[in-house]
């Protein structure tokens, strides 16, 4: 994935590759030692069931490895995001 400035990601919509809206990007969690991006912190959309995902304090945590593209939306692989949650 090509480089993207964090300010370009602010308040972007996060959706699955099948077009389901997950919510709005709230924050990004990174490893301070390595700089690796770990998770997207997403404010869930009212129509989404957050119980399928890993959640914390009312936000959905999407592993950064599930991100497939960043354009007008942040597109994630739903299977990878849900599977990662189920493994924890």
Secondary structure, 3 states (H helix, E strand, C coil): CCCCCHHHHCCCEEEECCCCEEEEEEEEEECCCCCCEEEEEEEECCCCCHHHCEEECCEEEEEHHHEEEECCCEEECHHHHHHHHHHC
